[in-house]
């Protein structure tokens, strides 16, 4: 009963967010405008987070009525150093979300003229509070994409500052009115849930421009559960193309962040999505010293050499990405790629991400990577890399997923699971292409679908038309083709035909036709005779 109530309240929150986002978005493209909604959501979160932290400490010390939001700025300054060391940032009481919002509501004329300037200053001050401290890298640039002076906030061309600030007031009120603290016992989960819903909503409406940076939650759960088979905790989790961080954070949700002992690591090349990923970490209550998200090109400039190897790696890297390949003579001697003896094609970097992940995978670890299906059967360099992976027994499993699971593409992707310490010299193939339910125009994995796939992976049994454990020697005989359809036979659901019975029926029909012809001929002859 309690679960049903929470689901109803969560659904109500989602409907509220949808309405607010649509109202605020206006004529602005949703995937662009998400930066404002999510950015202000983040501003609200860190304001409430630091306020709750300070209030709890003061009230435990005996001051039951203490409220940091009501404290004069000069008094709050005394706690700046300790708060930055603990939380990673500092916000003056006057610059808290609730106080800025209250003033904008209370003093409409001030808001029309100064709200954008105030927010710009607040954002700069929050980032500046971390300068020169261990948290600087995790805070720097987080508000960069929330440009409160941008013409994207204008409803019409040539909008005034006052009109722009009216939209910002709506934005503050919309985010401020979201019921994030009372529909669950854990407020932090509520913020994270709101973030995930907004990202999914915008990605779903933005096509590839949104979907390429966001992995649907059910796919994230499947990858995470596969990577966690046999593990109650992991040392570190890593995503080399982390997007907005949804894959990394599934570990915190499924395993518990305390069971990811040394934190969450990732790298993202797109600056806007890199900022969103760090925001996502904060919104899911991952402390600044427990995550390290880097900005840059993972393939040519990886940023976590000092942190590898990783016990769990999950990723949904971009498909058919162009990269330097053999045009860069340094890459062939890179320890991540050199063992394969060949580089991924310059026009298709898919296997570069796979080899990078394999190189940084711990001996006892598991990597689960979403892949474009073409890499499993194409020839050339990709075939040679497949040969390297199979001959060294690194491929644990290949899973065929249903089509139309991801935003912006209808292709049926696959999951490649890598392990370095396998017990048997064979590879498991699973056909999960029928494991989905139809939701509007897309397909979706249900909890039952995910459970079935994970069970098939865990048991490693051959199941007719669904799963097959194939000796690597057989894969070599198939020219190292790793397509699931090569090994798992499709069930023929056509109606079985009894040939003997069919032939007998044909004979009966032919005999009947012969009788009918004779009867018709006799009738015609009788008619013709009468006419004479």
C-alpha positions in Angstrom: 0.0 0.0 0.0 2.9 2.3 0.9 4.6 1.5 -2.4 1.4 2.3 -4.3 1.1 5.7 -2.6 4.7 6.6 -3.4 4.2 5.6 -7.0 1.1 7.8 -7.2 2.9 10.7 -5.6 5.9 10.2 -8.0 3.5 10.2 -11.0 1.9 13.4 -9.7 5.4 15.0 -9.4 6.2 14.0 -12.9 3.0 15.5 -14.2 3.8 18.7 -12.3 7.3 18.8 -13.8 6.0 18.2 -17.3 3.5 21.1 -16.9 6.1 23.5 -15.5 8.7 22.6 -18.1 6.3 23.1 -21.0 5.0 26.4 -19.5 8.6 27.7 -19.1 9.9 26.4 -22.4 7.6 28.4 -24.6 9.2 28.7 -28.0 12.6 27.5 -26.9 13.8 24.1 -27.9 13.3 21.7 -25.0 16.7 20.1 -25.1 18.3 23.6 -24.9 16.0 24.9 -22.2 16.5 21.9 -20.0 19.8 23.6 -18.9 17.8 26.3 -17.2 15.3 23.9 -15.5 18.0 21.5 -14.4 20.4 24.3 -13.4 17.8 26.0 -11.2 16.8 22.6 -9.7 20.5 22.2 -8.8 20.6 25.7 -7.3 17.6 24.8 -5.1 19.1 21.5 -4.1 22.5 22.8 -2.9 20.7 25.7 -1.1 18.5 23.2 0.8 21.3 20.8 1.3 23.7 23.2 3.0 20.8 24.7 5.0 19.7 21.4 6.3 23.3 20.4 7.1 23.9 23.5 9.2 20.5 23.5 10.9 20.9 19.9 11.9 24.3 20.6 13.5 23.1 23.6 15.4 19.9 22.0 16.6 21.8 19.0 17.8 23.9 21.4 19.8 20.9 22.7 21.6 19.5 25.6 19.5 16.2 24.1 18.4 15.0 27.3 16.6 18.2 27.9 14.5 17.6 28.6 10.8 20.6 29.3 8.6 18.4 31.0 6.0 17.6 33.8 8.6 21.2 34.3 9.7 23.0 37.6 8.7 25.6 37.1 6.1 28.4 38.5 8.3 27.6 35.9 11.0 27.5 33.1 8.4 31.0 33.9 7.1 32.5 32.4 10.2 31.6 28.9 9.0 32.8 29.4 5.4 36.1 27.4 5.7 34.6 24.5 7.5 31.6 24.2 5.1 33.8 24.3 2.0 35.9 21.5 3.5 32.9 19.4 4.4 30.3 20.1 1.6 32.7 21.4 -1.1 31.0 24.8 -1.5 29.5 27.7 0.5 26.4 29.9 0.0 25.6 33.0 2.0 22.1 33.1 3.6 21.1 36.0 1.4 22.1 34.0 -1.7 20.1 30.9 -0.9 17.5 29.8 -3.4 14.6 30.4 -1.1 15.7 33.9 -0.1 16.3 35.0 -3.7 13.0 33.6 -4.8 11.2 35.2 -1.8 12.6 38.6 -2.7 11.7 38.3 -6.3 8.1 37.5 -5.3 8.0 40.2 -2.6 9.6 43.0 -4.6 8.4 42.8 -8.2 10.0 46.0 -9.3 13.4 44.8 -8.0 13.0 41.5 -9.8 12.2 43.2 -13.1 15.5 45.2 -13.0 18.0 43.1 -11.0 17.1 39.4 -10.8 19.3 38.4 -13.6 22.3 40.3 -12.2 21.7 38.9 -8.7 21.6 35.3 -10.0 24.7 35.8 -12.1 26.5 37.1 -9.0 25.2 34.2 -6.8 26.3 31.6 -9.3 29.8 33.1 -9.5 30.1 33.3 -5.8 29.2 29.6 -5.3 31.8 28.5 -7.8 34.4 31.0 -6.3 33.8 29.5 -2.9 35.6 26.3 -4.0 38.6 28.0 -5.6 41.9 26.8 -4.3 40.3 23.8 -2.5 40.0 20.1 -3.3 36.4 20.6 -4.6 37.3 23.3 -7.1 37.3 20.9 -10.1 33.9 19.5 -9.2 32.3 23.0 -8.9 34.0 25.0 -11.6 31.8 25.9 -14.5 28.7 24.2 -13.1 26.5 27.2 -13.8 28.1 28.1 -17.1 25.1 26.9 -19.2 22.6 28.8 -17.0 23.0 32.2 -18.9 20.4 34.4 -17.2 21.2 37.1 -19.8 20.6 34.8 -22.8 18.1 35.7 -25.5 16.9 32.1 -25.2 14.8 33.3 -22.3 13.0 35.8 -24.6 9.5 34.9 -25.7 9.8 37.2 -28.7 12.7 38.6 -30.6 14.2 41.7 -28.9 12.8 41.0 -25.4 13.6 43.4 -22.6 15.5 42.7 -19.4 12.2 43.1 -17.5 10.4 40.5 -19.7 13.4 38.2 -19.4 13.4 38.5 -15.6 9.7 37.7 -15.6 10.5 34.3 -17.1 13.3 33.8 -14.6 10.7 34.5 -11.8 8.5 31.8 -13.4 11.4 29.5 -13.5 12.3 30.1 -9.8 8.6 29.6 -8.8 8.1 26.5 -11.0 11.2 24.8 -9.6 10.4 26.1 -6.1 6.9 24.7 -6.2 8.0 21.1 -7.1 7.1 18.9 -4.1 10.5 17.2 -3.7 10.6 16.7 0.1 7.3 15.1 1.1 6.5 12.4 -1.4 9.4 10.2 -0.3 11.2 9.7 3.0 14.5 10.6 1.3 14.5 14.1 -0.1 17.8 13.4 -1.9 16.2 10.6 -4.0 13.4 13.0 -4.9 15.8 15.5 -6.4 17.5 12.7 -8.3 14.2 11.3 -9.5 13.2 14.8 -10.7 16.5 15.1 -12.6 16.1 11.7 -14.3 12.5 12.4 -15.3 13.5 15.8 -16.8 16.4 14.3 -18.7 14.3 11.5 -20.0 11.5 13.9 -21.0 13.7 16.3 -22.9 15.8 13.5 -24.5 12.6 11.8 -25.6 11.4 15.0 -27.3 14.8 16.0 -28.7 15.7 13.0 -30.7 19.4 12.3 -31.2 20.5 15.7 -29.8 19.2 14.6 -26.5 19.3 10.8 -26.6 23.0 10.5 -27.5 23.8 11.9 -24.0 21.3 10.0 -22.1 20.8 6.2 -21.5 17.2 5.2 -20.5 17.0 4.2 -16.9 15.9 0.6 -17.6 19.0 0.0 -19.9 21.2 1.6 -17.2 19.7 -0.9 -14.7 20.4 -3.9 -16.9 24.0 -2.9 -17.5 24.6 -2.2 -13.8 23.1 -5.5 -12.7 25.2 -7.4 -15.2 28.3 -5.7 -14.0 27.4 -6.5 -10.4 26.7 -10.3 -10.8 28.6 -12.0 -8.0 29.5 -8.7 -6.2 28.1 -7.2 -3.0 30.4 -4.1 -3.4 32.8 -2.6 -5.8 36.0 -0.6 -5.4 35.4 2.0 -8.2 32.9 2.3 -11.0 33.9 4.0 -14.4 32.2 5.2 -17.6 34.6 6.4 -20.3 31.7 8.2 -22.1 29.6 9.1 -19.2 27.1 11.6 -20.7 24.9 12.9 -17.9 26.0 10.2 -15.5 22.9 7.9 -15.4 24.9 4.7 -15.8 27.3 5.6 -12.9 24.5 6.6 -10.6 22.6 3.3 -11.1 25.3 1.8 -8.9 24.5 4.2 -6.1 20.8 3.3 -6.4 21.1 -0.5 -6.8 24.2 -1.2 -4.7 24.1 1.8 -2.3 26.7 4.5 -2.6 28.5 3.3 0.5 29.2 0.0 -1.3 31.1 1.8 -4.1 34.1 2.2 -1.8 36.3 4.6 -3.7 33.9 6.5 -5.8 32.5 7.2 -9.3 34.7 8.1 -12.3 33.9 9.2 -15.8 34.9 11.3 -18.7 32.7 13.3 -21.1 33.7 15.3 -24.2 30.7 17.5 -24.5 31.0 20.5 -22.1 27.3 21.0 -21.5 26.8 17.3 -20.7 29.9 17.2 -18.6 28.4 20.0 -16.5 25.0 18.1 -16.3 26.8 15.0 -15.1 28.5 16.8 -12.2 25.2 18.4 -11.3 23.6 14.9 -11.4 26.2 13.7 -8.9 25.3 16.4 -6.4 21.6 15.9 -6.9 22.1 12.2 -6.0 24.0 13.2 -2.8 27.4 12.0 -4.0 29.9 14.1 -2.1 32.4 16.1 -4.1 35.3 13.8 -2.8 33.5 10.7 -4.0 33.3 11.5 -7.8 35.8 12.5 -10.4 34.3 13.5 -13.7 36.7 14.7 -16.3 36.2 16.8 -19.5 37.9 15.7 -22.7 38.4 13.1 -25.3 38.7 9.7 -23.6 40.4 8.0 -26.6 43.2 10.5 -27.2 43.4 12.2 -23.8 42.2 9.9 -21.0 42.2 11.6 -17.6 42.1 8.7 -15.2 45.4 6.9 -15.6 46.1 7.2 -11.9 42.7 5.7 -11.0 42.6 2.6 -13.1 42.0 -0.3 -12.9 38.2 -0.3 -12.3 36.2 -3.2 -10.9 33.1 -2.2 -12.7 32.8 -0.4 -16.1 29.6 0.5 -17.8 29.2 2.5 -20.9 27.0 3.5 -23.8 29.7 5.1 -26.1 28.8 7.0 -29.3 28.4 4.7 -32.3 30.5 5.1 -35.4 32.4 8.0 -34.0 35.3 9.4 -36.1 38.7 9.4 -34.3 42.4 9.8 -35.1 43.1 6.1 -35.5 46.2 5.2 -37.5 46.6 8.9 -38.5 48.1 9.4 -35.0 51.3 7.2 -34.9 51.3 7.4 -31.1 48.0 5.5 -30.7 49.3 2.2 -32.1 51.9 2.1 -29.2 49.3 3.2 -26.6 49.1 0.3 -24.0 45.3 0.4 -24.3 45.3 -0.4 -28.0 48.7 -2.1 -28.8 47.9 -5.6 -27.5 45.3 -6.0 -30.3 47.9 -5.2 -32.9 45.5 -3.0 -34.9 43.5 0.2 -34.3 39.8 0.6 -34.8 39.0 2.3 -38.2 39.2 6.0 -38.3 35.5 6.2 -39.3 34.3 3.9 -36.5 35.8 4.2 -33.0 33.5 1.7 -31.4 36.3 -0.9 -30.7 38.6 1.9 -29.5 36.2 2.4 -26.6 36.0 -1.3 -26.0 39.8 -1.8 -26.0 40.1 1.2 -23.7 37.6 -0.3 -21.2 39.3 -3.7 -21.4 42.7 -2.2 -20.6 41.4 -0.3 -17.6 39.3 -3.2 -16.3 40.5 -4.9 -13.1 41.3 -8.6 -13.2 38.3 -9.4 -11.1 36.1 -6.8 -12.8 33.2 -6.8 -15.3 32.6 -4.3 -18.2 29.1 -4.0 -19.8 29.1 -1.9 -23.0 26.3 -1.0 -25.3 27.4 -1.6 -28.9 26.3 -0.9 -32.5 25.5 -4.3 -34.0 27.7 -3.8 -37.1 30.9 -4.2 -35.1 30.1 -7.8 -34.5 30.3 -9.0 -38.1 32.2 -6.4 -40.2 35.6 -7.4 -41.6 38.9 -5.6 -41.7 40.4 -4.2 -38.5 37.2 -4.8 -36.5 37.4 -8.6 -37.4 41.1 -8.6 -36.2 40.1 -7.0 -32.9 37.3 -9.5 -32.4 39.9 -12.3 -33.0 42.1 -10.7 -30.3 39.3 -10.6 -27.9 38.1 -14.2 -28.5 41.6 -15.8 -28.7 42.4 -14.2 -25.3 39.0 -15.2 -23.9 37.9 -11.7 -22.9 34.4 -11.8 -24.2 32.1 -13.1 -21.6 28.7 -12.6 -23.2 27.0 -10.8 -26.2 23.3 -9.8 -25.6 21.0 -8.9 -28.5 18.6 -6.2 -27.2 15.2 -5.2 -28.7 15.1 -2.4 -31.2 13.7 1.1 -30.5 14.9 1.2 -26.9 17.0 4.4 -27.1 16.1 8.0 -27.8 16.8 9.1 -31.3 17.4 5.7 -32.9 15.4 2.6 -33.6 18.3 0.2 -34.2 18.5 -3.0 -32.1 21.7 -2.5 -30.1 23.7 -5.2 -28.3 25.6 -5.4 -25.0 29.2 -6.8 -24.9 30.3 -8.1 -21.5 34.0 -8.3 -20.9 35.9 -10.2 -18.2 39.5 -11.0 -17.7 39.2 -14.0 -15.4 36.7 -16.4 -17.0 36.5 -20.0 -16.0 35.5 -21.5 -19.3 36.9 -20.9 -22.8 33.6 -20.1 -24.3 31.2 -17.2 -24.9 27.5 -16.8 -24.0 25.1 -15.5 -26.6 21.6 -14.3 -25.5 18.8 -13.3 -27.8 16.7 -10.8 -25.7 15.2 -9.1 -28.8 11.7 -10.1 -27.7 12.1 -8.9 -24.1 10.2 -5.7 -24.1 6.8 -4.0 -23.9 5.4 -1.4 -26.3 5.1 2.1 -24.8 3.6 4.6 -27.3 6.1 4.6 -30.2 9.0 3.1 -28.2 9.9 -0.2 -26.7 10.8 -0.5 -23.0 12.4 -3.1 -20.8 10.3 -4.1 -17.8 11.6 -5.3 -14.5 10.5 -8.8 -15.5 12.5 -8.5 -18.8 15.6 -7.3 -17.0 15.3 -10.1 -14.4 15.1 -12.7 -17.2 18.1 -11.4 -19.0 20.2 -11.2 -15.8 19.1 -14.8 -14.9 20.1 -16.0 -18.3 23.5 -14.3 -18.0 24.1 -15.7 -14.5 23.1 -19.3 -15.2 25.1 -19.5 -18.5 22.9 -22.4 -19.7 21.9 -23.1 -23.2 18.2 -22.4 -23.7 16.5 -23.2 -27.0 15.9 -20.1 -29.2 17.2 -17.8 -26.4 20.7 -18.5 -25.1 23.7 -20.6 -26.1 27.1 -21.1 -24.6 29.5 -21.4 -27.6 33.1 -22.7 -27.4 35.5 -20.1 -28.7 36.9 -22.6 -31.2 33.5 -22.6 -32.9 33.5 -18.7 -33.0 36.9 -18.9 -34.6 35.5 -21.2 -37.2 32.8 -18.6 -37.9 35.5 -16.0 -38.8 35.1 -14.5 -35.3 31.5 -13.4 -36.1 29.9 -12.3 -32.8 26.4 -11.7 -34.0 23.9 -13.4 -31.7 21.8 -14.7 -34.7 24.8 -16.7 -35.9 24.6 -19.0 -32.8 21.1 -18.7 -31.4 18.5 -20.1 -33.7 15.3 -18.2 -34.2 12.2 -20.1 -33.2 10.1 -21.0 -36.2 6.6 -20.0 -35.1 4.9 -20.9 -38.4 2.1 -23.5 -38.1 3.4 -27.0 -38.6 2.2 -28.8 -41.7 1.3 -32.5 -41.9 2.5 -33.4 -45.4 0.7 -36.7 -45.5 -2.6 -35.2 -44.5 -2.0 -32.3 -46.9 -1.4 -34.7 -49.8 -4.5 -36.7 -48.9 -6.6 -33.5 -48.9 -5.2 -32.5 -52.3 -6.1 -36.0 -53.7 -9.6 -35.6 -52.3 -10.0 -32.1 -53.9 -8.7 -33.4 -57.2 -11.1 -36.3 -57.2 -14.0 -34.0 -56.3 -13.0 -31.7 -59.1 -13.0 -34.6 -61.6 -16.6 -35.6 -60.4 -17.8 -32.0 -60.8 -16.3 -31.7 -64.3 -18.1 -34.8 -65.4 -21.4 -33.6 -63.9 -21.1 -30.2 -65.5 -20.2 -31.9 -68.9 -23.3 -34.0 -68.7 -25.5 -31.0 -67.9 -24.1 -29.1 -70.8 -24.6 -32.1 -73.2 -28.2 -32.4 -72.0 -28.9 -28.7 -72.7 -27.2 -28.8 -76.1 -29.3 -32.0 -77.0 -32.5 -30.3 -76.1 -31.7 -27.3 -78.2 -31.5 -29.5 -81.3 
